[in-house]
Amino acid sequence: MRIGEIAALVGVTPRAVRHYHHRGLLPEPGRRANGYREYSVRDAVLLARIRRLTELGLGLDEVRDVLADDAGRELAEVLAELDADLAREERAIQERRARLAELRAGSLSGGVGPVSPALARLLGTLPATDSPMAAKDRELLTLFDTASGDRRVYEALHPLTHDTEVLALYRRLDDLAEAPRDDPRIPPLAAAISAAVPDTVIDAMPVEGDPMDAGFGAALLADFPPGQAEVVRRIMETLTERVRTRVRGG
């Protein structure tokens, strides 16, 4: 095969093939008597592997490392791994399409915006309130829905939508809008909110990572005034410890 043929077969441009040669990812093939490159099936498999790895988000230096590990392996093994890459990408596309189909089906309610049907149902059951902190909670749930959208969490939160004490806790949080971090109302409020979170929510929370060390945690706290940020920080610490205790089987 000539360069245009192998490029068309794999779905890249001849320029990309030349770039991979230049970066040392794709070895230069032998040449015909007329000087044209002559590519083999093995070259096409390698080029397809390069394309797939870059589409999966790897940089060219990372691709080079993966290809170095491939060196000396049987062609059938490399093809099997390439097929596995394609299968993973296909599943991811199917999951995104399924999510999009749910949204297009009109299962959203109450004007809550482009969220999953599971979160839409949860938000639709929340009592009406003009609490600024309640509005922030809705925003955070929408962010969580975009990042994870674990329906178990939404199901576990449903009992709280019928708890009359929740609105009272929001009002107490609202009252701390101008409070300093050492306000004496903060410790008991943080303890009350943490205690209001049922074990079913803790059981549904992911165990990976540490919210207090993550960039998200810092960004979250920065979005609150000092007094409210201290309440949120204490709640995050308590809930994180409850998750760790569950993992340890305590």
Wavefront OBJ file of the C-alpha trace (Angstrom):
o trace
v 0.000 0.000 0.000
v 1.078 3.549 -0.681
v 0.746 6.319 1.907
v -2.593 7.550 0.586
v -4.024 4.046 0.631
v -2.973 3.201 4.186
v -4.164 6.602 5.384
v -7.587 6.089 3.789
v -7.799 2.531 5.160
v -7.165 3.622 8.760
v -9.061 6.904 8.525
v -6.273 9.428 8.918
v -4.587 11.852 6.542
v -1.289 11.267 4.743
v -0.003 14.283 6.643
v -0.768 12.506 9.929
v 1.112 9.424 8.723
v 4.157 11.562 7.898
v 3.880 13.238 11.325
v 3.891 9.849 13.058
v 6.989 8.938 11.053
v 8.619 12.202 12.145
v 7.783 11.578 15.826
v 9.116 8.042 15.638
v 5.775 6.361 16.330
v 5.474 4.688 12.950
v 8.669 3.213 11.486
v 9.545 4.148 7.949
v 8.568 1.256 5.650
v 10.584 -0.065 2.798
v 10.415 1.747 -0.528
v 9.708 0.600 -4.035
v 12.167 1.042 -6.844
v 10.448 4.302 -7.747
v 11.007 5.677 -4.226
v 7.419 5.389 -2.970
v 6.839 3.983 0.503
v 5.381 0.467 0.550
v 3.207 -0.221 3.626
v 2.253 -3.661 4.905
v -0.749 -4.938 6.837
v 1.366 -4.784 9.997
v 1.980 -1.084 9.320
v -1.773 -0.568 8.948
v -2.433 -2.311 12.280
v 0.177 -0.151 13.988
v -1.258 3.001 12.444
v -4.751 2.000 13.582
v -3.370 1.436 17.083
v -1.829 4.913 17.084
v -5.081 6.478 15.948
v -7.115 4.646 18.571
v -4.751 5.557 21.407
v -4.794 9.237 20.464
v -8.599 9.165 20.271
v -8.639 7.721 23.809
v -6.842 10.883 24.945
v -3.216 9.755 25.155
v -0.480 12.193 24.157
v 2.029 11.119 21.541
v 4.725 10.469 24.161
v 2.296 8.210 26.024
v 1.399 6.468 22.761
v 5.092 5.822 22.184
v 5.359 4.106 25.579
v 2.341 1.887 24.838
v 3.735 0.944 21.438
v 7.083 0.089 23.005
v 5.248 -2.392 25.225
v 3.583 -3.820 22.100
v 6.928 -4.556 20.454
v 7.511 -8.251 19.849
v 3.935 -9.267 20.588
v 1.999 -11.457 18.204
v -0.175 -9.652 15.685
v -3.274 -11.463 16.949
v -2.651 -10.149 20.471
v -2.263 -6.559 19.278
v -5.441 -6.887 17.202
v -7.318 -8.241 20.217
v -6.271 -5.278 22.344
v -7.235 -2.866 19.586
v -10.637 -4.539 19.432
v -10.972 -4.156 23.202
v -10.229 -0.433 22.860
v -12.969 -0.145 20.257
v -15.405 -2.077 22.451
v -14.780 0.265 25.407
v -15.326 3.304 23.217
v -18.485 1.757 21.765
v -19.906 1.142 25.255
v -19.140 4.729 26.271
v -20.929 6.041 23.187
v -23.932 3.798 23.873
v -24.132 5.067 27.461
v -24.022 8.697 26.313
v -26.669 8.023 23.677
v -28.903 6.319 26.242
v -28.597 9.326 28.527
v -29.369 11.661 25.626
v -32.407 9.548 24.690
v -33.777 9.923 28.219
v -33.400 13.681 27.998
v -35.019 13.845 24.564
v -37.917 11.725 25.792
v -39.137 14.699 27.773
v -38.754 13.097 31.160
v -37.556 16.355 32.703
v -39.994 18.177 34.925
v -40.493 21.497 36.635
v -38.072 23.394 34.411
v -35.058 22.044 36.258
v -32.947 22.073 33.110
v -30.822 19.447 31.354
v -30.460 16.929 34.176
v -31.072 13.209 34.317
v -34.638 11.960 34.828
v -33.619 10.540 38.232
v -32.459 13.940 39.470
v -35.450 15.645 37.864
v -37.751 13.409 39.909
v -35.852 14.233 43.101
v -35.905 17.979 42.473
v -39.587 17.779 41.610
v -40.369 16.499 45.112
v -38.431 19.194 46.993
v -40.616 21.612 48.972
v -40.881 25.177 47.691
v -38.488 27.567 49.422
v -36.727 30.847 48.746
v -33.667 29.777 50.759
v -30.399 30.766 49.016
v -28.671 27.723 50.530
v -31.376 25.432 49.186
v -30.782 26.941 45.736
v -27.049 26.240 46.108
v -27.823 22.629 46.990
v -29.801 22.293 43.762
v -26.833 23.653 41.817
v -24.473 21.181 43.494
v -26.813 18.284 42.747
v -26.884 19.363 39.103
v -23.069 19.398 39.078
v -22.969 15.946 40.669
v -25.461 14.754 38.060
v -23.140 15.896 35.275
v -20.071 14.307 36.849
v -21.557 11.060 38.134
v -25.313 10.917 38.312
v -25.438 7.869 40.611
v -29.158 7.169 40.946
v -28.635 5.430 44.275
v -27.740 8.783 45.821
v -30.932 10.380 44.509
v -33.049 7.513 45.804
v -31.380 7.751 49.206
v -32.075 11.497 49.351
v -35.807 11.148 48.711
v -36.777 10.757 52.417
v -35.198 14.144 53.150
v -37.648 15.853 50.782
v -40.447 15.027 53.270
v -38.495 16.025 56.383
v -39.857 19.327 57.702
v -36.647 19.889 59.667
v -34.642 20.258 56.458
v -36.124 23.679 55.686
v -35.354 24.784 59.225
v -31.717 23.730 58.747
v -31.540 25.718 55.510
v -32.856 28.791 57.346
v -30.187 28.384 60.008
v -27.557 28.190 57.277
v -28.965 31.291 55.606
v -28.643 33.128 58.905
v -24.863 32.555 58.807
v -24.392 34.514 55.570
v -22.557 37.317 57.432
v -21.095 35.191 60.229
v -17.343 34.701 60.905
v -15.752 31.252 61.041
v -15.775 31.210 64.853
v -19.487 31.898 65.232
v -20.768 29.693 68.090
v -23.778 28.633 66.013
v -21.549 26.773 63.565
v -20.605 23.546 65.475
v -24.144 22.594 66.513
v -25.539 23.375 63.069
v -22.871 21.309 61.298
v -23.560 18.432 63.687
v -27.317 18.682 63.118
v -26.997 18.677 59.339
v -24.534 15.780 59.375
v -26.855 13.788 61.628
v -29.770 14.459 59.279
v -27.977 12.647 56.431
v -29.270 9.044 56.602
v -27.024 6.003 56.391
v -28.584 5.117 53.042
v -26.985 8.247 51.559
v -23.615 7.297 53.056
v -23.961 3.799 51.584
v -24.582 5.294 48.142
v -21.651 7.720 48.241
v -18.530 6.810 46.190
v -15.516 5.693 48.183
v -12.824 6.807 45.730
v -10.766 9.857 46.555
v -10.884 12.320 49.413
v -13.225 15.292 48.939
v -11.258 17.413 51.394
v -8.028 17.009 49.405
v -9.586 17.411 45.971
v -9.607 20.640 44.002
v -13.374 20.423 43.956
v -13.536 20.596 47.735
v -11.436 23.766 47.825
v -13.482 25.345 45.051
v -16.699 24.420 46.835
v -15.639 26.061 50.105
v -14.446 29.181 48.283
v -17.972 29.652 46.952
v -19.374 30.289 50.462
v -18.908 33.179 52.886
v -16.696 32.315 55.898
v -19.330 31.150 58.363
v -21.231 28.990 55.895
v -17.946 27.643 54.482
v -16.970 26.453 57.962
v -20.279 24.614 58.322
v -19.814 22.965 54.927
v -16.212 22.026 55.768
v -17.278 20.344 58.991
v -20.086 18.490 57.226
v -17.708 17.261 54.512
v -15.257 16.004 57.130
v -17.976 14.182 59.039
v -19.531 12.566 55.968
v -16.107 11.571 54.615
v -15.314 9.860 57.914
v -18.664 8.063 57.829
v -17.852 6.790 54.331
v -14.418 5.601 55.487
v -15.966 3.876 58.491
v -18.379 2.052 56.179
v -15.477 0.936 53.970
v -13.586 -0.332 57.005
v -16.676 -2.240 58.037
v -17.070 -0.315 61.244
l 1 2 3 4 5 6 7 8 9 10 11 12 13 14 15 16 17 18 19 20 21 22 23 24 25 26 27 28 29 30 31 32 33 34 35 36 37 38 39 40 41 42 43 44 45 46 47 48 49 50 51 52 53 54 55 56 57 58 59 60 61 62 63 64 65 66 67 68 69 70 71 72 73 74 75 76 77 78 79 80 81 82 83 84 85 86 87 88 89 90 91 92 93 94 95 96 97 98 99 100 101 102 103 104 105 106 107 108 109 110 111 112 113 114 115 116 117 118 119 120 121 122 123 124 125 126 127 128 129 130 131 132 133 134 135 136 137 138 139 140 141 142 143 144 145 146 147 148 149 150 151 152 153 154 155 156 157 158 159 160 161 162 163 164 165 166 167 168 169 170 171 172 173 174 175 176 177 178 179 180 181 182 183 184 185 186 187 188 189 190 191 192 193 194 195 196 197 198 199 200 201 202 203 204 205 206 207 208 209 210 211 212 213 214 215 216 217 218 219 220 221 222 223 224 225 226 227 228 229 230 231 232 233 234 235 236 237 238 239 240 241 242 243 244 245 246 247 248 249 250
